[in-house]
Amino acid sequence: MTLIFALMAAIAPIQAGTPEWMMVGLTDNGADGISVIFVDRASISQTPDEASATISLIKGENEIRPRMQFDCKGSRFRLVSAGMPDGIESSLLGWKTLGSEPSGMRTALQYACSGGTLDLGFDPYKGPSPMPFYKLFIALRAESGKKPSR
């Protein structure tokens, strides 16, 4: 019985911090495949003017998880930390201003700046990685022959 309580105590903190991945953007690159942006709702931290969150960028079998900072008033974002190749990481170190057109990064900013309360019409995927959701989404899309609406 003591072992069960010890295991439950060890697992409880992991469950409490389980990422909650919300899909905020999708780009169909034709023959190059689909890339998807997720925001981890559980990772969002806010001040009145800024928010930061861990995002997941997935294309095919590749996933990167940068920590992004969002300027909620100025519609800007920047990379805080990531394990990305030097060329990509260094190009994102400064603030980047979002255009007025809809984009996955604009939705990520809106979602993070809302503290994860922005209603996107579905619940987040809970798990250590959004990769299983991504793979199912791509399989269902291929099966239906329809383009996704997000």
FENWO-V748521 format. One record per residue. N is the residue number from 1. RES is the residue in one letter. OMEGA is omega in whole degrees, -180 to 180 (none if undefined). Layout:
BEGIN
((N,RES,OMEGA) (N,RES,OMEGA))
END
This chain:
BEGIN
((1,M,180) (2,T,179) (3,L,179) (4,I,179) (5,F,178) (6,A,178) (7,L,179) (8,M,179) (9,A,180) (10,A,-178) (11,I,-175) (12,A,180) (13,P,178) (14,I,180) (15,Q,-179) (16,A,-178) (17,G,-179) (18,T,178) (19,P,177) (20,E,-171) (21,W,177) (22,M,177) (23,M,-177) (24,V,-179) (25,G,180) (26,L,176) (27,T,176) (28,D,-178) (29,N,179) (30,G,-178) (31,A,180) (32,D,177) (33,G,-176) (34,I,173) (35,S,-175) (36,V,177) (37,I,175) (38,F,172) (39,V,176) (40,D,-178) (41,R,-179) (42,A,-178) (43,S,-175) (44,I,170) (45,S,-173) (46,Q,163) (47,T,180) (48,P,-176) (49,D,-175) (50,E,174) (51,A,173) (52,S,-178) (53,A,172) (54,T,177) (55,I,176) (56,S,176) (57,L,-176) (58,I,171) (59,K,-177) (60,G,180) (61,E,-175) (62,N,178) (63,E,171) (64,I,-176) (65,R,177) (66,P,171) (67,R,-177) (68,M,174) (69,Q,-177) (70,F,173) (71,D,-173) (72,C,-180) (73,K,-174) (74,G,-180) (75,S,178) (76,R,175) (77,F,173) (78,R,178) (79,L,176) (80,V,177) (81,S,178) (82,A,174) (83,G,-178) (84,M,176) (85,P,-175) (86,D,-178) (87,G,180) (88,I,-177) (89,E,-177) (90,S,179) (91,S,-179) (92,L,-175) (93,L,179) (94,G,178) (95,W,175) (96,K,179) (97,T,178) (98,L,174) (99,G,-178) (100,S,-178) (101,E,177) (102,P,177) (103,S,177) (104,G,-180) (105,M,176) (106,R,178) (107,T,176) (108,A,178) (109,L,-179) (110,Q,-179) (111,Y,180) (112,A,-179) (113,C,175) (114,S,-176) (115,G,-180) (116,G,-179) (117,T,178) (118,L,-178) (119,D,179) (120,L,174) (121,G,178) (122,F,-179) (123,D,177) (124,P,175) (125,Y,-179) (126,K,179) (127,G,-177) (128,P,180) (129,S,175) (130,P,-177) (131,M,178) (132,P,178) (133,F,179) (134,Y,-178) (135,K,177) (136,L,180) (137,F,-180) (138,I,179) (139,A,179) (140,L,178) (141,R,180) (142,A,-179) (143,E,-177) (144,S,-178) (145,G,-179) (146,K,174) (147,K,179) (148,P,-177) (149,S,-177) (150,R,none))
END
